[in-house]
Amino acid sequence: MSINARTLNEDEFFYGHKACAGCGGSLAVRIALKVLGERSVAVLPAGCMSAVGFNFPQLCFGNNAIISTFAGTASMLTGIEAGLRAQGIDNFQAVGFAGDGGTADIGIQSLSGAIDRNDDILYICYDNEAYMNTGIQKSSLTPFGAKTTTTPAGKNIRGNLRPKKNMFEIVAAHGIPYAATASIGYLDDFMKKVEKASKIKGTKYIHIIAPCPTGWGTATDETVSIAKEGVDCGLWYLAEYENGEFKLNHKPKEFTDVAEYLKKQSRFRHLNDDDVETIIQSRDSKWDFINKNFNI
């Protein structure tokens, strides 16, 4: 039976947590665990989800879960998978949930090593585009122009000057069995990708955009809609990498207004028309690449 909102597991495996209202990362973790079920073993490094999910004496996970070192999400997943397999335990999924900083910056070495070994693990990056748990500092997945506490917006420097690192293509360059991008604005797509990844042997990676109302400066009831709008205006895309090929899962017939998307977020409100045009040109260049290299 194909997984969707109607067939999704009714049991909850991530509940009672202390995440901020409208937290996109908590939604990504909740939905992924509902897809994977009680036979999943979760690893979470230092970050938002470990901070809100492990509050002594309350554990907010209904399945087995453990906090790892900031850099060691993938390596701990490797150890858990090998240990359970050595005990003759099967029919489980070792899954990691790490933020953008814990993935693209601090954790990229252990992730790269796990892919190189092709360990049978699932790594999910919930990307809220900054180090939100420690005060909204820039990560290498912070987009161009975004204001953070370490990339302030002033007369001379207009937020982050660097482009967002492309973790999806970096992971694909390893020859990984399966990788995908997702958004909490398109949960059906995310659920299907988690289900698909769980049935593939070897290392799997899913990168999901998960807005943070606190860091993005959006209303708490707009998290899902702003994530959807990011896809619809072309600044994020839904795709898969499998068997050495890229596949685009969703192609907007016509992009919605980038400027309107940016204006809804206080982290971008300092941008001028030239800044917005730079972002649009970068989007168009990326989509030229997608149209030429991705199966549609």
C-alpha positions as CSV (number, residue, x, y, z in Angstrom):
1,M,0.0,0.0,0.0
2,S,1.4,3.4,-1.0
3,I,2.1,5.6,2.0
4,N,0.1,8.8,2.3
5,A,-1.7,10.9,5.0
6,R,-4.5,8.3,5.1
7,T,-2.3,5.3,5.5
8,L,0.4,6.8,7.7
9,N,1.0,5.1,11.0
10,E,-1.3,6.5,13.7
11,D,1.2,5.8,16.5
12,E,3.4,8.7,17.6
13,F,7.2,8.2,18.2
14,F,8.2,11.8,18.8
15,Y,5.9,13.7,21.1
16,G,5.9,15.9,24.2
17,H,9.0,17.7,23.0
18,K,10.0,21.3,23.9
19,A,10.4,22.6,20.3
20,C,9.4,26.2,19.5
21,A,5.9,26.7,18.1
22,G,5.9,26.1,14.4
23,C,9.2,24.2,14.4
24,G,9.9,22.6,11.0
25,G,12.6,20.3,12.3
26,S,10.3,18.6,14.8
27,L,7.7,18.0,12.1
28,A,10.3,16.4,9.9
29,V,11.4,14.1,12.7
30,R,7.9,13.2,13.7
31,I,6.8,12.3,10.2
32,A,9.9,10.3,9.4
33,L,9.6,8.2,12.5
34,K,5.9,7.6,11.8
35,V,6.9,6.2,8.4
36,L,9.8,4.1,9.8
37,G,7.9,2.8,12.9
38,E,9.0,1.3,16.2
39,R,11.8,-0.8,14.6
40,S,13.8,2.3,14.0
41,V,16.8,3.4,16.2
42,A,17.4,7.1,16.1
43,V,20.6,9.0,16.5
44,L,20.6,12.8,17.1
45,P,23.7,15.0,17.6
46,A,23.9,18.2,19.5
47,G,21.3,20.5,18.0
48,C,17.7,21.6,18.1
49,M,16.1,18.1,18.1
50,S,18.4,16.6,20.8
51,A,17.9,19.7,22.9
52,V,14.1,19.5,22.7
53,G,13.8,15.7,22.7
54,F,15.9,14.7,25.6
55,N,14.8,16.6,28.7
56,F,15.6,14.7,31.8
57,P,13.6,12.8,33.1
58,Q,11.4,13.0,30.0
59,L,12.4,11.2,26.8
60,C,10.3,12.4,23.9
61,F,11.0,9.4,21.7
62,G,8.7,6.3,21.6
63,N,11.4,4.3,20.0
64,N,15.1,3.8,20.9
65,A,17.0,7.0,20.5
66,I,20.4,8.3,21.6
67,I,22.4,11.6,21.5
68,S,25.7,11.5,19.6
69,T,28.6,13.8,19.5
70,F,28.1,16.8,17.2
71,A,30.4,15.4,14.6
72,G,29.5,11.8,15.0
73,T,26.0,11.2,13.8
74,A,27.0,9.0,10.9
75,S,29.7,7.1,12.8
76,M,27.4,6.3,15.6
77,L,24.8,5.1,13.1
78,T,27.4,2.8,11.7
79,G,28.2,1.4,15.2
80,I,24.5,0.9,16.0
81,E,23.8,-0.8,12.7
82,A,26.8,-3.1,13.0
83,G,26.1,-3.9,16.7
84,L,22.5,-4.9,16.2
85,R,23.4,-6.9,13.1
86,A,26.1,-8.8,15.1
87,Q,23.5,-9.8,17.7
88,G,21.4,-11.3,15.0
89,I,18.8,-8.5,15.1
90,D,17.3,-7.6,11.8
91,N,14.3,-5.7,10.4
92,F,15.4,-2.4,11.9
93,Q,16.4,1.0,10.5
94,A,19.2,3.0,12.0
95,V,18.3,6.6,11.3
96,G,20.0,9.9,12.0
97,F,18.5,13.3,12.3
98,A,21.0,16.1,12.1
99,G,20.7,19.8,11.4
100,D,22.4,21.8,8.7
101,G,25.5,22.7,10.8
102,G,25.8,19.1,12.1
103,T,25.7,17.8,8.6
104,A,27.3,20.2,6.1
105,D,29.9,21.6,8.6
106,I,30.7,19.6,11.7
107,G,29.4,16.2,10.6
108,I,30.4,16.0,6.9
109,Q,33.6,13.9,7.6
110,S,31.8,11.1,9.3
111,L,28.9,11.2,6.8
112,S,31.4,11.0,3.9
113,G,33.1,8.0,5.6
114,A,29.8,6.2,6.1
115,I,28.9,6.6,2.4
116,D,32.4,5.4,1.4
117,R,31.8,2.2,3.4
118,N,28.2,2.0,2.2
119,D,26.9,1.4,5.7
120,D,23.3,0.4,5.9
121,I,22.0,3.6,7.5
122,L,19.5,6.4,6.7
123,Y,20.8,10.0,7.3
124,I,18.2,12.8,7.4
125,C,19.3,16.4,7.5
126,Y,16.6,18.8,8.7
127,D,17.9,22.0,7.2
128,N,16.7,25.2,8.9
129,E,19.6,27.1,7.3
130,A,21.5,28.3,10.4
131,Y,22.8,27.1,13.8
132,M,19.4,27.9,15.4
133,N,19.9,26.1,18.7
134,T,22.8,28.2,19.8
135,G,21.6,31.6,18.7
136,I,21.1,31.7,14.9
137,Q,24.7,31.7,13.6
138,K,25.5,31.2,10.0
139,S,26.2,27.6,8.7
140,S,27.4,26.7,5.2
141,L,23.8,26.0,4.4
142,T,22.7,29.5,5.1
143,P,21.5,31.1,1.9
144,F,22.9,34.2,0.3
145,G,21.6,37.4,1.8
146,A,20.3,35.9,5.0
147,K,20.8,37.9,8.2
148,T,22.2,35.9,11.1
149,T,24.0,36.9,14.3
150,T,27.3,36.2,12.6
151,T,26.2,37.7,9.2
152,P,24.5,40.9,10.3
153,A,22.8,43.2,7.8
154,G,24.3,46.7,7.7
155,K,25.3,49.4,5.3
156,N,28.4,47.7,4.1
157,I,27.6,44.0,4.5
158,R,24.1,42.8,3.5
159,G,23.8,39.5,5.4
160,N,25.5,36.3,4.3
161,L,27.7,36.8,1.3
162,R,28.2,33.2,0.4
163,P,25.9,30.8,-1.5
164,K,24.3,27.8,0.1
165,K,26.4,24.6,-0.1
166,N,24.8,22.0,-2.3
167,M,24.9,18.9,0.0
168,F,22.6,16.9,-2.2
169,E,25.0,17.0,-5.1
170,I,28.0,16.6,-2.8
171,V,26.5,13.4,-1.4
172,A,25.6,12.2,-4.9
173,A,29.2,12.7,-6.0
174,H,30.1,9.9,-3.6
175,G,28.1,7.4,-5.6
176,I,25.6,6.9,-2.8
177,P,22.9,4.3,-3.4
178,Y,20.1,6.8,-2.8
179,A,19.8,10.5,-2.0
180,A,16.9,12.9,-2.1
181,T,15.8,16.4,-1.4
182,A,12.5,17.2,0.3
183,S,10.5,19.9,2.0
184,I,8.0,19.9,4.8
185,G,5.8,21.9,2.4
186,Y,5.4,18.7,0.4
187,L,5.0,16.1,3.1
188,D,3.6,13.4,0.8
189,D,6.8,13.6,-1.3
190,F,8.9,13.4,1.9
191,M,7.0,10.4,3.3
192,K,7.4,8.4,0.1
193,K,11.1,9.1,0.0
194,V,11.6,8.0,3.6
195,E,9.7,4.8,2.9
196,K,11.7,4.2,-0.3
197,A,15.0,4.8,1.4
198,S,14.1,2.4,4.2
199,K,13.9,-0.4,1.6
200,I,17.2,0.3,0.0
201,K,20.4,-1.5,1.2
202,G,23.3,0.8,1.9
203,T,23.7,4.4,2.8
204,K,20.7,6.7,2.2
205,Y,20.6,10.5,2.6
206,I,17.5,12.8,2.6
207,H,17.9,16.6,2.8
208,I,14.7,18.3,4.0
209,I,14.1,22.0,4.2
210,A,12.5,22.7,7.6
211,P,11.8,26.4,8.3
212,C,12.5,27.8,11.8
213,P,10.1,30.7,12.7
214,T,12.6,32.0,15.3
215,G,15.5,32.2,12.9
216,W,13.6,33.0,9.7
217,G,11.4,35.6,11.2
218,T,8.1,34.1,10.1
219,A,4.8,33.5,11.9
220,T,4.5,30.1,13.7
221,D,1.5,29.1,11.6
222,E,3.3,29.7,8.3
223,T,6.0,27.1,8.5
224,V,4.5,24.6,6.1
225,S,3.3,27.3,3.6
226,I,6.6,29.1,3.6
227,A,8.4,25.8,3.0
228,K,6.0,25.1,0.1
229,E,6.6,28.6,-1.3
230,G,10.3,28.0,-1.3
231,V,9.8,25.1,-3.7
232,D,7.2,26.9,-5.8
233,C,9.4,30.0,-6.4
234,G,12.3,27.7,-7.4
235,L,14.8,28.4,-4.6
236,W,14.5,24.8,-3.5
237,Y,13.8,21.7,-5.7
238,L,12.6,18.2,-5.0
239,A,14.8,15.5,-6.6
240,E,16.3,12.1,-6.2
241,Y,19.7,10.5,-7.0
242,E,19.7,6.8,-7.7
243,N,21.7,4.4,-9.9
244,G,24.0,7.2,-10.9
245,E,21.2,9.4,-12.2
246,F,19.4,12.6,-11.1
247,K,15.6,12.7,-11.2
248,L,13.4,15.8,-10.7
249,N,10.2,15.0,-8.8
250,H,8.4,18.3,-9.1
251,K,8.7,21.1,-11.7
252,P,6.6,24.2,-11.2
253,K,4.8,25.3,-14.4
254,E,5.7,28.9,-13.5
255,F,7.7,30.1,-10.6
256,T,6.0,32.2,-8.0
257,D,7.4,35.6,-7.0
258,V,10.8,35.3,-5.3
259,A,10.6,38.8,-3.8
260,E,7.3,38.0,-2.1
261,Y,8.8,34.8,-0.6
262,L,11.8,36.8,0.8
263,K,9.7,39.6,2.1
264,K,7.8,37.2,4.4
265,Q,11.0,36.5,6.3
266,S,12.6,39.1,8.5
267,R,16.0,37.6,7.8
268,F,15.7,38.9,4.2
269,R,13.9,42.2,4.7
270,H,17.1,44.3,4.4
271,L,17.6,43.1,0.8
272,N,17.3,45.7,-2.0
273,D,16.2,45.1,-5.6
274,D,19.8,44.3,-6.7
275,D,20.1,41.7,-4.0
276,V,16.8,40.1,-5.0
277,E,17.9,40.1,-8.7
278,T,21.1,38.3,-7.7
279,I,19.1,35.6,-6.0
280,I,16.8,35.2,-9.0
281,Q,19.8,35.0,-11.4
282,S,21.3,32.3,-9.2
283,R,18.0,30.4,-9.2
284,D,17.8,30.6,-13.0
285,S,21.3,29.4,-13.4
286,K,20.6,26.4,-11.1
287,W,17.5,25.5,-13.0
288,D,19.4,25.7,-16.3
289,F,21.7,23.0,-14.8
290,I,18.7,20.9,-13.6
291,N,16.9,21.0,-16.9
292,K,20.1,19.8,-18.7
293,N,21.2,17.1,-16.2
294,F,18.1,15.8,-14.4
295,N,15.6,13.3,-15.7
296,I,12.1,14.8,-15.5
